[in-house]
Amino acid sequence: MNLAVKMQNDSDASLYFRKLNFNDFEAVCALYRNTSNWMGVKVDVSLVDKLLISNLHEYLGSKTNQVSYGAFYKDKLILTVGVYYWSTMPFCSINRFVGGIDSLSLKHQFEAVKNLIDMAISEMEERQAYRFYVISTGLHQKSLSLFCKISEKIKNRYIMTIDEFVPANQKPKFGYVWEMMDKQTWPMNLVLRSGTALNKVRNERAEEEVQLIIKGWD
């Protein structure tokens, strides 16, 4: 699978997207620390260091069940998305949706988010993880819903539902949500959504695997 995509949208803009690795550590740290808000809520730098940077190496290659993707604008990292693959079930969590894309045109903001989501979903399906979870703040709820609608990999292929609403500074009802919150309360309202692949998506993948097996017999 090609995990590097470059787009020339107009004469003065260049966006490209790829999986991140250890060589991107400093750029990712700088992006996290320079972003004034996280999912629409202003956060302290110490919270960023604790939650995002302390285990960043795990998302840059040291663990196979954690990956990160980045969007670059004129060779500068502007947005990241992380994926954590569960060890107990064929599910995953989309996280680390952090970036500084406000300076881009609305068109390029959508392109950046859409392409990272589509890249993440493509690899999820290759790994046969057909359900994902994502946490957003109340402020970002509408934006996330919109991004899911424009993603070619989600639109008409996944059923999106809201699993739980967690008020600020409170614990959730369910244990798996508590795990996704890093077992700590957060100073903002949180919304947990899940996306489940339709049967046709699973069948498409199964058919591809059958064809590969048949080809191997020839």
Residue pairs with C-beta under 8 A, 6 or more apart in sequence:
1 122
1 123
1 126
3 18
3 19
3 69
3 119
3 123
4 16
4 17
4 18
4 19
5 16
5 17
5 18
5 115
5 119
6 14
6 15
6 16
6 17
7 14
7 15
7 16
7 17
7 111
7 115
8 14
9 15
9 107
9 108
9 111
13 73
13 74
13 104
13 105
13 108
14 73
14 74
14 75
15 71
15 72
15 73
15 108
15 111
15 112
15 115
16 71
16 72
17 69
17 70
17 71
17 72
17 112
17 115
17 116
17 119
18 69
18 70
18 72
19 67
19 68
19 69
19 70
19 119
20 28
20 59
20 60
20 67
20 68
20 69
20 70
20 80
21 60
21 61
22 57
22 60
22 61
22 62
24 60
24 68
24 70
24 77
25 56
25 57
25 60
27 70
27 76
27 77
28 56
28 60
28 68
28 70
28 77
28 80
29 53
29 56
30 77
31 77
31 78
31 79
31 80
31 98
31 99
31 100
32 48
32 52
32 53
32 98
33 45
33 48
33 49
33 53
34 100
35 48
35 98
35 99
35 100
36 42
37 43
38 48
38 98
39 97
39 136
39 137
39 139
39 140
39 188
40 137
40 139
40 140
40 143
41 137
41 139
41 187
41 188
51 182
52 96
52 98
58 66
59 66
59 67
59 68
59 82
59 96
60 68
65 84
65 85
65 86
65 87
66 82
66 83
66 84
66 85
67 82
67 83
67 123
68 80
68 81
68 82
68 83
68 96
69 80
69 81
69 82
69 83
69 116
69 119
69 120
70 77
70 79
70 80
70 116
71 77
71 78
71 79
71 80
71 99
71 101
71 112
71 113
71 115
71 116
72 78
73 101
73 104
73 108
73 112
78 99
78 100
78 101
78 104
78 112
79 97
79 98
79 99
79 100
79 101
79 112
79 113
79 116
80 96
80 97
80 98
80 99
80 116
81 94
81 95
81 96
81 97
81 116
81 117
81 120
82 94
82 95
82 96
82 97
83 92
83 93
83 94
83 95
83 120
83 123
83 124
83 132
84 92
84 93
84 95
85 91
85 92
85 127
85 129
86 92
86 93
86 129
90 127
90 128
90 129
90 130
90 131
91 129
91 131
91 132
91 133
92 124
92 127
92 129
92 131
92 132
92 133
93 132
93 133
93 134
93 135
93 180
94 117
94 120
94 132
94 133
94 134
95 134
95 135
95 180
97 134
97 136
99 112
101 108
101 109
101 112
101 113
102 109
104 112
110 147
110 150
113 147
114 147
114 150
114 151
114 152
117 147
117 148
117 151
117 153
117 154
118 151
118 152
118 153
121 132
121 151
121 153
121 154
122 153
124 130
124 132
125 153
125 197
125 201
125 205
128 205
130 196
130 197
130 201
130 202
131 194
131 195
131 196
131 197
132 194
132 195
133 163
133 176
133 180
133 192
133 193
133 194
133 195
134 144
134 192
134 193
134 194
134 195
135 180
135 181
135 190
135 191
135 192
135 193
136 143
136 144
136 190
136 191
136 193
137 188
137 189
137 190
137 191
138 188
138 189
138 190
138 191
139 188
141 191
144 193
145 160
148 154
148 155
148 158
148 160
148 195
149 155
154 160
154 195
157 197
157 198
157 200
157 201
158 195
158 196
158 197
158 198
158 201
159 195
159 196
159 198
160 193
160 194
160 195
161 193
161 194
161 196
162 191
162 192
162 193
163 174
163 177
163 192
163 193
163 194
164 172
164 173
164 174
164 177
164 191
164 192
165 189
165 190
165 191
165 192
166 172
166 177
166 181
166 186
166 189
166 190
166 191
166 192
167 189
168 185
168 186
168 187
168 188
168 189
168 190
169 185
169 186
169 187
170 185
171 178
171 185
172 178
172 181
172 192
177 192
180 192
181 190
